[in-house]
Amino acid sequence: MFAFWIRRVFRLVPSAWLWLAISIACSWAFNRTGWFYDFNGTLKSAIFVITNVTNFAYAGGALGGNAQYWSLALEDQFYLLFPFFLFFFRGSARWIVLVTLIFVQALPNRLLEVNPYLWATRLDALMWGCLIAQFARSNIYSTCEPKFLTNRILALGVNASLIFLLVAVPHLPHFIPNFRVESTIAVVSAGLVFLASFDRRYLLPVPTVITRVMAWIGARSYGMYLIHIPLYGVIKDLWFGYSQSTAQSTIVPALAAIVLLPALAELNFRFVETPLRRKGKQIADRFMAKQSSVGAHSPPDGDIAASRSVAA
């Protein structure tokens, strides 16, 4: 359990706090457009980020900057609770609890403007991922493999349909009152994850060069998620100062963002994410080795044995 948390902390926190600090600095140095709110508001948002309650602050309208961190807070909260779920529920009980929780979350209307706190604490998408992971270890998983998707035309058709649904679903409340947008998006996304889980190119069967580009983006997507807001703010501020005396098109700042975002994400991936993720893994491995060594020299009782199996 603790080894899991160690890996998660070293994977997520260093980059998050680095770009949080950069955002605070930018709110002081690059804020003629008001993109970063005010300096005091940005400092206040940093407290919410560090204490991991950004999603609640966002729902309550008290954030004052760095709004992109709301989803990271929700993810971290899930990682904090999930090991306890694994500890207390075993076997079929996990299936029952996960399905029940997903169903319960689908009952209320969780649109941001209707129930902001339910919107900011929705975990059903992550739970669908857990269900798929559990299902992948079952005996019937292989029998449910969609082998017909080895036909590239059919695979492209299924993928296009699912992606179209992701785009269309947010607009359905205009036509269907009280439509459960968040729950439907979670189900459609789970369908895409299910296709990807077989690792046989059922998901997005595109040429290899495109797959490699997408894999590169995916590996650096966390950095892009953290970087894009402060980057856009700095570009907007610099362009604001320059465009006061010119009539230049906005194509220039757009191109700057397109070039700088992957470049900065690459630097973050190479010099922050990768070395610290490896460091976290080393510390977690040493912790597990120490726990195993202690267990080898003393007969564990039932509770200790159970906790060790969860941590493994």
TAFEN-V805815 format. One record per pair of residues at least 6 apart in sequence whose C-alpha atoms are under 8 Angstrom apart, sorted by sequence separation. I is the first residue (numbers start at 1). J is the second residue. D is the distance in Angstrom with one decimal. If there is no record, write none. Layout:
BEGIN
I:J:D ; I:J:D
END
This chain:
BEGIN
31:37:7.6 ; 36:42:7.0 ; 48:54:5.0 ; 57:63:5.0 ; 109:115:6.9 ; 110:116:7.1 ; 112:118:7.9 ; 135:141:6.1 ; 136:142:8.0 ; 148:154:7.4 ; 149:155:4.7 ; 173:179:5.3 ; 196:202:6.4 ; 31:38:7.7 ; 112:119:5.4 ; 148:155:8.0 ; 172:179:6.8 ; 195:202:5.5 ; 196:203:5.2 ; 27:35:8.0 ; 86:94:7.7 ; 110:118:5.6 ; 111:119:6.0 ; 112:120:7.7 ; 173:181:7.5 ; 195:203:5.5 ; 27:36:5.0 ; 45:54:7.5 ; 48:57:7.0 ; 54:63:7.0 ; 58:67:6.8 ; 110:119:4.9 ; 172:181:7.6 ; 26:36:7.4 ; 27:37:7.0 ; 28:38:7.7 ; 27:38:6.3 ; 28:39:5.7 ; 170:181:5.8 ; 192:203:6.7 ; 27:39:5.3 ; 58:70:6.6 ; 169:181:6.2 ; 23:36:7.5 ; 54:67:7.7 ; 55:69:7.5 ; 56:70:7.8 ; 239:253:6.8 ; 24:39:6.9 ; 27:42:6.9 ; 48:63:7.4 ; 54:69:6.3 ; 55:70:4.1 ; 169:184:7.3 ; 54:70:4.8 ; 55:71:6.6 ; 169:185:6.9 ; 53:70:7.7 ; 105:122:7.3 ; 236:253:7.1 ; 291:308:8.0 ; 24:42:5.9 ; 45:63:5.3 ; 55:73:6.1 ; 235:253:6.2 ; 23:42:7.7 ; 24:43:6.5 ; 44:63:7.3 ; 45:64:5.8 ; 54:73:5.8 ; 55:74:6.5 ; 105:124:6.9 ; 166:185:6.1 ; 44:64:7.0 ; 45:65:5.8 ; 46:66:7.8 ; 49:69:6.7 ; 53:73:6.1 ; 165:185:8.0 ; 45:66:6.5 ; 52:73:5.1 ; 102:123:8.0 ; 235:256:7.6 ; 41:63:7.6 ; 42:64:6.1 ; 102:124:5.2 ; 166:188:6.8 ; 235:257:7.4 ; 41:64:4.8 ; 42:65:5.2 ; 101:124:7.5 ; 165:188:7.3 ; 166:189:7.6 ; 41:65:6.4 ; 42:66:7.1 ; 49:73:7.2 ; 52:76:7.4 ; 288:312:7.8 ; 52:77:7.6 ; 102:127:7.0 ; 232:257:6.7 ; 20:46:6.8 ; 102:128:7.8 ; 162:188:6.3 ; 231:257:7.3 ; 37:64:6.6 ; 162:189:8.0 ; 37:65:6.0 ; 36:65:6.2 ; 98:127:6.4 ; 162:191:7.7 ; 36:66:7.8 ; 162:192:7.3 ; 231:261:7.3 ; 17:50:7.8 ; 98:131:7.1 ; 159:192:7.6 ; 228:261:6.5 ; 227:261:7.1 ; 95:131:6.9 ; 224:261:6.5 ; 227:264:7.6 ; 224:262:7.1 ; 227:265:7.2 ; 95:134:8.0 ; 224:265:5.5 ; 223:265:5.0 ; 23:66:7.7 ; 159:203:6.6 ; 221:265:7.7 ; 78:123:7.6 ; 159:204:6.3 ; 220:265:6.0 ; 223:268:6.4 ; 20:66:7.7 ; 74:120:7.5 ; 220:266:6.7 ; 223:269:6.9 ; 74:121:6.4 ; 155:202:6.1 ; 155:203:7.4 ; 156:204:6.7 ; 71:120:7.7 ; 74:123:7.9 ; 146:195:7.9 ; 155:204:7.5 ; 156:205:6.6 ; 220:269:6.2 ; 70:120:7.4 ; 155:205:6.9 ; 150:202:6.9 ; 59:112:7.9 ; 145:198:7.5 ; 149:202:5.8 ; 152:205:6.6 ; 60:116:7.5 ; 59:116:5.0 ; 60:117:7.5 ; 59:117:5.3 ; 125:183:7.9 ; 128:186:7.4 ; 132:190:7.9 ; 124:183:7.3 ; 128:187:7.6 ; 59:119:7.9 ; 56:117:6.6 ; 59:120:6.2 ; 125:186:4.8 ; 129:190:6.7 ; 132:193:8.0 ; 136:197:7.8 ; 58:120:7.7 ; 124:186:6.7 ; 125:187:7.5 ; 128:190:6.0 ; 132:194:6.6 ; 56:120:6.7 ; 125:189:7.7 ; 129:193:7.4 ; 55:120:5.4 ; 56:121:7.9 ; 125:190:7.2 ; 55:121:7.1 ; 109:178:6.4 ; 111:180:7.9 ; 109:179:7.6 ; 110:180:7.2 ; 111:181:7.3 ; 8:79:7.8 ; 109:180:6.1 ; 110:181:7.9 ; 111:182:7.4 ; 110:182:6.9 ; 5:79:7.5 ; 106:180:7.0 ; 5:80:7.4 ; 106:183:5.6 ; 105:183:7.8 ; 1:83:6.0 ; 68:225:7.6 ; 69:226:7.9 ; 68:226:7.4 ; 68:229:7.7 ; 66:229:7.7 ; 36:230:7.8 ; 36:233:6.8 ; 35:233:5.5 ; 31:233:7.6 ; 35:237:8.0 ; 30:233:7.4 ; 31:234:7.8 ; 33:236:7.3 ; 26:230:7.2 ; 30:234:5.8 ; 33:237:5.9 ; 32:237:6.0 ; 31:237:6.3 ; 19:226:6.5 ; 23:230:5.6 ; 30:237:5.8 ; 33:240:7.3 ; 15:223:7.3 ; 19:227:6.6 ; 22:230:7.5 ; 26:234:7.1 ; 30:238:7.5 ; 32:240:7.8 ; 16:226:6.6 ; 15:226:7.8 ; 19:230:7.9 ; 87:306:7.7 ; 87:307:7.0 ; 87:310:6.1 ; 86:310:6.9 ; 83:310:7.5 ; 15:268:7.4 ; 15:272:6.5 ; 14:272:7.2 ; 15:273:6.5 ; 14:273:7.5 ; 11:273:6.5 ; 14:276:7.6 ; 11:276:6.8 ; 10:276:5.8 ; 11:277:4.9 ; 10:277:5.4 ; 10:279:7.4 ; 11:280:7.2 ; 7:277:7.0 ; 10:280:5.0 ; 9:280:7.7 ; 8:280:8.0 ; 7:280:5.0 ; 6:280:6.1 ; 7:281:5.7 ; 6:281:7.7 ; 6:283:7.5 ; 7:284:6.4 ; 6:284:6.0 ; 4:284:7.4 ; 3:284:4.6 ; 2:284:7.9 ; 3:285:7.3 ; 3:287:6.7 ; 3:288:6.7 ; 1:307:7.5 ; 1:308:8.0 ; 4:311:7.0 ; 3:311:6.6 ; 1:310:6.3 ; 2:311:6.9 ; 1:311:4.1 ; 1:312:7.7
END
